[in-house]
Amino acid sequence: MVVGVLKLSLVIPENHSLKGKRGVLKRIEARVSNQFNISVTECGDQDLWQSAILGFGVVGSSQPILSMIWGSPSSAIPRSNSFTASVVS
């Protein structure tokens, strides 16, 4: 069994409330988890309006399968001028 974990930092400069942040994160979480069957959760900066840290996790039977899956989630995160994303670890 192989476990893959990814931490992604988001900066949402045009956001002005936790409610707006929640809307952005829900869209990302739904899109990634539906398209790739990957677990997604907010795991940091929960009380900050303009930044978030998302954690992604997946379990597979072999390394090649996980490598194929990990190449895809970054393409599922919509490109937007309203936020920037960078890989933390």
C-alpha positions as CSV (number, residue, x, y, z in Angstrom):
1,M,0.0,0.0,0.0
2,V,1.3,3.5,-0.9
3,V,0.0,6.7,0.6
4,G,0.3,10.1,-1.1
5,V,0.0,13.4,0.7
6,L,0.2,16.9,-0.7
7,K,-0.1,20.3,1.1
8,L,-1.1,23.3,-1.0
9,S,-1.0,26.9,0.1
10,L,-3.5,29.3,-1.4
11,V,-3.5,33.1,-1.3
12,I,-6.8,34.7,-2.0
13,P,-6.0,38.5,-2.1
14,E,-9.4,39.7,-3.2
15,N,-11.3,37.9,-0.5
16,H,-12.8,40.0,2.4
17,S,-14.6,37.5,4.6
18,L,-14.4,33.9,5.9
19,K,-17.7,33.3,4.0
20,G,-16.0,34.2,0.7
21,K,-13.0,32.0,1.5
22,R,-15.3,29.1,2.3
23,G,-17.0,29.5,-1.1
24,V,-13.6,29.4,-3.0
25,L,-12.4,26.4,-1.0
26,K,-15.7,24.4,-1.4
27,R,-15.5,24.8,-5.2
28,I,-11.9,23.5,-5.2
29,E,-12.6,20.7,-2.8
30,A,-15.6,19.5,-4.8
31,R,-13.9,19.6,-8.1
32,V,-10.8,17.8,-7.0
33,S,-12.6,15.1,-5.0
34,N,-15.2,14.4,-7.7
35,Q,-12.8,14.2,-10.6
36,F,-10.0,12.3,-8.9
37,N,-11.5,10.6,-5.9
38,I,-8.9,12.3,-3.6
39,S,-9.6,13.4,0.0
40,V,-9.3,17.2,0.5
41,T,-9.5,19.2,3.6
42,E,-8.5,22.7,4.9
43,C,-5.7,22.0,7.3
44,G,-4.2,25.4,8.1
45,D,-4.8,29.2,8.2
46,Q,-8.5,28.5,9.0
47,D,-9.0,31.8,10.8
48,L,-7.4,34.0,8.1
49,W,-9.5,35.5,5.3
50,Q,-7.0,35.7,2.6
51,S,-5.0,32.5,2.9
52,A,-5.6,28.8,3.3
53,I,-3.7,25.5,3.4
54,L,-5.3,22.5,1.8
55,G,-4.3,19.0,2.4
56,F,-4.8,16.3,-0.2
57,G,-4.5,12.5,0.5
58,V,-4.8,9.4,-1.6
59,V,-4.1,5.7,-1.0
60,G,-3.2,3.3,-3.8
61,S,-1.8,-0.2,-4.4
62,S,1.3,0.9,-6.3
63,Q,3.6,3.9,-6.9
64,P,2.8,4.2,-10.6
65,I,-0.9,4.6,-9.9
66,L,-0.3,7.3,-7.4
67,S,2.1,9.1,-9.8
68,M,-0.6,9.1,-12.4
69,I,-3.2,10.5,-10.0
70,W,-0.9,13.2,-8.5
71,G,-0.2,14.6,-12.0
72,S,-3.9,15.4,-12.4
73,P,-5.2,17.4,-9.3
74,S,-3.2,20.5,-10.2
75,S,-5.0,20.7,-13.5
76,A,-8.4,20.4,-11.7
77,I,-7.7,23.5,-9.6
78,P,-9.1,26.3,-11.7
79,R,-6.8,29.0,-12.9
80,S,-8.1,32.2,-11.5
81,N,-7.0,35.8,-10.9
82,S,-8.7,35.6,-7.5
83,F,-6.1,33.3,-5.9
84,T,-2.7,31.9,-6.3
85,A,-1.6,28.4,-5.3
86,S,1.8,27.0,-4.4
87,V,2.9,23.5,-3.2
88,V,4.1,23.5,0.4
89,S,5.2,19.8,0.6
